[in-house]
Every structure is written in C-alpha cells, then in structure tokens.
Amino acid sequence: MSIRYEDRVAIVTGAGNGLGKSHALALAKRGAKVVVNDLGGARDGIGTSSDAAREVVALIKGAGGEAIAHGANVAEFEQVEDMVKQTMEKWGRVDILINNAGILRDKTFAKMRLDDFKAVMDVHVMGSVNGTKAVWEIMREQEYGRIVMTTSSSGMYGNFGQSNYGAAKMAVLGFMNTLVLEGASRNIHINALSPIAATRMTDDILPEEYLKLLEPECVTAGLLTLCHEDSPTKQILCAGAGGFASTRLFETEGIYLGKEDQTPENILAQWSTVNDISKQQVMEAGSKQTEKFLMKAVGYLESQK
C-alpha cells in the first residue's frame, strides 16, 4: 500500500520549523498541496516573522510541489479564518488539518504567572479549536476530512514544570474524542499524535547524544499514518526516535454498592477491585460509562426482588 495525497489540500500550523516543517515537506513530497502556517515567534510565542514559512514554501516549490505561506496566529480566530479563506480561493477545498503549532512557558506551578498559563492554553487548545472550527463546515460539506491534534506525554502522564502545557495537551484529547463522534457520519477522522523530537521545544531538555536520535522525520512517519484516506480515527499515536506505540484510555469494571453501603469506608475496603484491570475496557463514548453503572444498579435491584 502506497500512501499518497494527490488532489488533497493540507494546512499545517506551526510549520516553519521542527515537526511542522517536517510534516509539511513530507505531505508535499507525497503529492499534497500545502498551506505552511507559521506566526514566526520564538519558542515562548513572542515575536513574529514570515521568513521561516516562506523558506519551507520555497523548499516545496523547489521540489516541484505546490504551497503557500500564511502567518496566522492560531490563537486568533479571525486570522485563522483568513488563512482558510485564502486556501479555498486558491485550491477550493481543505482535506487535512494538522494542529501542530505550540509554545512553551515552563515553570513550576508555584512560580508560574497566570498569563503564562493562559498563553499556552490559548495557542495549544484554542489554536486547535480555531483551526478545526474554520475547516469543519468545509469538511462536512465535502464529506471528507482528516484532522490531527498534537498531544504530549506531558499531558497524558504529567511532567514537572509543565502544568500549563500538560493541561493543554490533555485538553485536545477531550476535544478529539467528541469530534470523532460528531464527524463520523461525514467521513471526518480525527486522531492525535504524541511526538518526541529534537526541535526548538526540546533542544535544552535532552543531552546532545539523544537529540541526534530524535529526528522530526521519525515522528512525521506517524503523522502520515494518521491523516491519509484510509486512516483510523480516535487514535493516539506516540512517536519518537523510530518508536511507535498507542495510548488508550481504559476504565476498570469496578464495583457496585447498594444505597445503604455507599460510604467511603466501603469503597476503600474494595479498592483493589475498583482498580482491578483484568476486565478493563475502552469506552466508545461517555454515555457508555453511564450505561455500565446503570446496568450494575438495575442488576442489583432485580436481585433484591
């Protein structure tokens, strides 16, 4: 099976450097027309410049591909709307959206200013919301769309000094989970990529010998897996240094306590059963948890008759 993107139009946010640049180049190499979005700010989001995005466009065109640059700040919906408007005027459709743009403002929560917390949430969460909102009706009408969120191990598992970044990266998974349900009937697939790569975001976090192993291109192979015509949906793909794995959210079978037994003491007394993973399952939607608990209650009440 050869994965190609001819006749597909892709928007990649934060594509001037690092992972976004790698994603944009790879999509173009496989035939996609690419919108290279980059505000051009520093790692903390300060400053603007169109140079990086234009350089990526030049690389794509130099290799025989098609691309345009746009400097929208993804945290500003009007700017994102303008980017999508220009894309539609140029190519008449949007098939793929890669929500990759991000910033870091790391500090322990005790030392973190709320402005730094909000800035990270605005770019990662609202940036993903804005981009998705701007293309959602287009994808619904054409009955085709592939959207990739960018999450992180910092959100799924926690990372010291990254409460803002971790909160944002977990939030995009909740966003994805609901969009998967709402987009299914219109052939819109939404997935999440959890990358680790040597970029501006990681260059002072890991030793040099390890950074050499973490080429962005290794992660991009995973990205291409999540946004092609036959891609899965509601998957979290972790990628880095040539390794690929999936993260899933599971729920244990749990216990049921009758009305008279519903006390914290009784819950703690059965804590090992509450945490027993032998019958854990993936919930297809939040309603499935409600259904599970109600069925336990109904079963108990029937047994008491």
ZIMO-V62359 format. One record per residue. RES is the residue in three letters. SS is DSSP state (~ for helix, > for strand, _ for the rest). Layout:
BEGIN
<<RES,SS> <RES,SS>>
END
This chain:
BEGIN
<<MET,_> <SER,_> <ILE,_> <ARG,_> <TYR,_> <GLU,_> <ASP,_> <ARG,_> <VAL,>> <ALA,>> <ILE,>> <VAL,>> <THR,_> <GLY,_> <ALA,_> <GLY,_> <ASN,_> <GLY,~> <LEU,~> <GLY,~> <LYS,~> <SER,~> <HIS,~> <ALA,~> <LEU,~> <ALA,~> <LEU,~> <ALA,~> <LYS,~> <ARG,_> <GLY,_> <ALA,_> <LYS,>> <VAL,>> <VAL,>> <VAL,>> <ASN,>> <ASP,_> <LEU,_> <GLY,_> <GLY,_> <ALA,_> <ARG,_> <ASP,_> <GLY,_> <ILE,_> <GLY,_> <THR,_> <SER,_> <SER,_> <ASP,~> <ALA,~> <ALA,~> <ARG,~> <GLU,~> <VAL,~> <VAL,~> <ALA,~> <LEU,~> <ILE,~> <LYS,~> <GLY,~> <ALA,_> <GLY,_> <GLY,_> <GLU,_> <ALA,>> <ILE,>> <ALA,>> <HIS,>> <GLY,_> <ALA,_> <ASN,_> <VAL,_> <ALA,_> <GLU,_> <PHE,~> <GLU,~> <GLN,~> <VAL,~> <GLU,~> <ASP,~> <MET,~> <VAL,~> <LYS,~> <GLN,~> <THR,~> <MET,~> <GLU,~> <LYS,~> <TRP,~> <GLY,_> <ARG,_> <VAL,_> <ASP,_> <ILE,>> <LEU,>> <ILE,>> <ASN,>> <ASN,_> <ALA,_> <GLY,_> <ILE,_> <LEU,_> <ARG,_> <ASP,_> <LYS,>> <THR,_> <PHE,_> <ALA,_> <LYS,_> <MET,_> <ARG,_> <LEU,~> <ASP,~> <ASP,~> <PHE,~> <LYS,~> <ALA,~> <VAL,~> <MET,~> <ASP,~> <VAL,~> <HIS,~> <VAL,~> <MET,~> <GLY,~> <SER,~> <VAL,~> <ASN,~> <GLY,~> <THR,~> <LYS,~> <ALA,~> <VAL,~> <TRP,~> <GLU,~> <ILE,~> <MET,~> <ARG,~> <GLU,~> <GLN,~> <GLU,_> <TYR,_> <GLY,>> <ARG,>> <ILE,>> <VAL,>> <MET,>> <THR,>> <THR,>> <SER,_> <SER,~> <SER,~> <GLY,~> <MET,~> <TYR,~> <GLY,_> <ASN,_> <PHE,_> <GLY,_> <GLN,>> <SER,~> <ASN,~> <TYR,~> <GLY,~> <ALA,~> <ALA,~> <LYS,~> <MET,~> <ALA,~> <VAL,~> <LEU,~> <GLY,~> <PHE,~> <MET,~> <ASN,~> <THR,~> <LEU,~> <VAL,~> <LEU,~> <GLU,~> <GLY,~> <ALA,~> <SER,~> <ARG,~> <ASN,_> <ILE,>> <HIS,>> <ILE,>> <ASN,>> <ALA,>> <LEU,>> <SER,>> <PRO,>> <ILE,_> <ALA,_> <ALA,_> <THR,_> <ARG,_> <MET,_> <THR,_> <ASP,_> <ASP,_> <ILE,_> <LEU,_> <PRO,_> <GLU,~> <GLU,~> <TYR,~> <LEU,~> <LYS,_> <LEU,_> <LEU,_> <GLU,_> <PRO,~> <GLU,~> <CYS,~> <VAL,~> <THR,~> <ALA,~> <GLY,~> <LEU,~> <LEU,~> <THR,~> <LEU,~> <CYS,_> <HIS,_> <GLU,_> <ASP,_> <SER,_> <PRO,_> <THR,_> <LYS,_> <GLN,_> <ILE,>> <LEU,>> <CYS,>> <ALA,>> <GLY,>> <ALA,_> <GLY,_> <GLY,>> <PHE,>> <ALA,>> <SER,>> <THR,_> <ARG,_> <LEU,_> <PHE,>> <GLU,>> <THR,_> <GLU,_> <GLY,_> <ILE,_> <TYR,_> <LEU,_> <GLY,_> <LYS,~> <GLU,~> <ASP,~> <GLN,_> <THR,_> <PRO,~> <GLU,~> <ASN,~> <ILE,~> <LEU,~> <ALA,~> <GLN,_> <TRP,~> <SER,~> <THR,~> <VAL,~> <ASN,_> <ASP,_> <ILE,_> <SER,_> <LYS,_> <GLN,_> <GLN,>> <VAL,>> <MET,_> <GLU,_> <ALA,_> <GLY,~> <SER,~> <LYS,~> <GLN,~> <THR,~> <GLU,~> <LYS,~> <PHE,~> <LEU,~> <MET,~> <LYS,~> <ALA,~> <VAL,~> <GLY,~> <TYR,~> <LEU,~> <GLU,~> <SER,~> <GLN,_> <LYS,_>>
END
